[in-house]
Amino acid sequence: MAGVLVACGFGNLNHRNDMVERGERATGAVLEQHGRQSLVSVHFTTRSGAEVTTWVGHSIWDAPSVGEEIDVIYDRADPIGSAYVAGDEPGLLSPILFLGGGPVLALAYAWWLRRSWNRLRSGAESWRGRHPVPRLGAAR
């Protein structure tokens, strides 16, 4: 589990760094909203002239309405899969939480294993020193 958290942290950090290096801005128009979730369909034109329509997430407190023009930040290598509303692009919080949470989880699990091992070992040591229990019906 700790390894998965650390791998997710490095993946998020890599994605954020890609967006910082290759991210470009465009102005897009909101085509539709997706129910209660914070997703909107946005149509924009990339710098190379490609027309792109994709779903992007937005902050709940600043929901754009249909027909509104918004700033979009996209990765020029993958404009459909890596598009964000300006201001909601990936930050450093999730990589820090994943990269910090993995080792903390590993240390907590190692502490629990050591505590359990010591308890089992001390129970086995005290059992070794006892005399065997006499059988039922045997003379004392």
N, C-alpha and C positions, 0 to 999 in steps of 0.2 A: 504494500500500500504506500509506503514511504517512497519507494522507487517510482511508482506511478505519479505521485504528487510532484516529485522533482522533475520527471519527464514532462509533465504538463506545464510546469513552470518554465522550463527551457523552451518548450514549444511556443508558449505565449510571448516570451521574451524575444524569440526569433521573429515571430510574426510582427511584433511591435517595431523591432528594428527594421524589418523590411518596409513597413509603412512609413517610417521616418525617412528612409533612403529613397524609396521609389514612389512615395505618395504624391498625388497631384490633385489639384482642386478643379471642380467644375460646378456649374450651376445646373440644378436639375429641377424638374417639375414633379410634384406629388400627384400620382395617378389615382391611388386608392389607399385606404387604411384597412388594416386587418383587425376587425372586431375589437375586443378589449385589450389585445396584446399590443406591445409597443413596436409594431412593424408597419412600415409604409412602403408602397411600391413607388419607385422613383425612376424617371426617365431622364437620362443626361447624355451628352455627347462628349467623348473623350478628346484629348488634345490631338490624337491621331485621326479623328473624324469618325470613329466608330459609334454607332447608336447603341446605347445600353439601357436595358430596363431590368431592374433588380429590386429585391426586397432589402431594406436597411432598417436597423433598429434606431430608435430615438428615445430620448429621455421622456419619462411619463409626464413630468410637469411642463414640458415644452413641446406639446404635440402639434405638428404641422397639420394644416387642413388641406383637403383635396384642392388641387389647382395652385397651391402656393409654391413659390420658387424658394428652394433651399440650397445651401452650399453643401456639396458632397466631396468627400476625400476618398480617393480610390487608389488601388495599387495598379500601376500601368501594366504589370504582368498578368493580373487577374482582376479586371474591373468588375466582373459579375460577383465573384465570391468574396472580394475584399473591398467593399464599399461601405462608407460610414457617413453619417450626418456630421458636419463640421462641429467639433466640440465633444463628440461622443466616440472619437477614435480610441483604439486601445492605449491604455496607459501603463504605468509601472506597478499599480496596486496588485493586480492579480498575479503577475510573476513573483512579486515579493512575497505574497501570501503563500503561494504554492511552494516556492523555494525555501521559505522559512518553516512552513508547516510540515514538510517532509522530514527534515531532521528532528524536529520536536516530536513528531509522532514516533520516529524510530527510537529516540531516547526514552520516551515513555514506555514503549513496548519492551525495550531492553531492561529497564528498571523493574517492570512487572515480572519478566521472566526470571530475573535474578532473585527477586523476592520470593517467587513461587518455588524456585529451585532450592533456596536456602530453607524454606519451610518444609519441603518434602525431605530434604537431606537430614534435617534435625529430627523429623519424625521417624525416619529410618534408623538413625543412630540410637534413639531412645528405645525403639523396638528391639534392637539387637541385644541390649543389656538385660532385657527381661528373661525370666525363665519360662519354659513352655507351659502352657495351660494343661493341667491334668485332664485325662479323658473322663467322661461321665461314668460313674459307677466304679471307678478304680479306688482301691484302698489308699488311705492317706498315710 
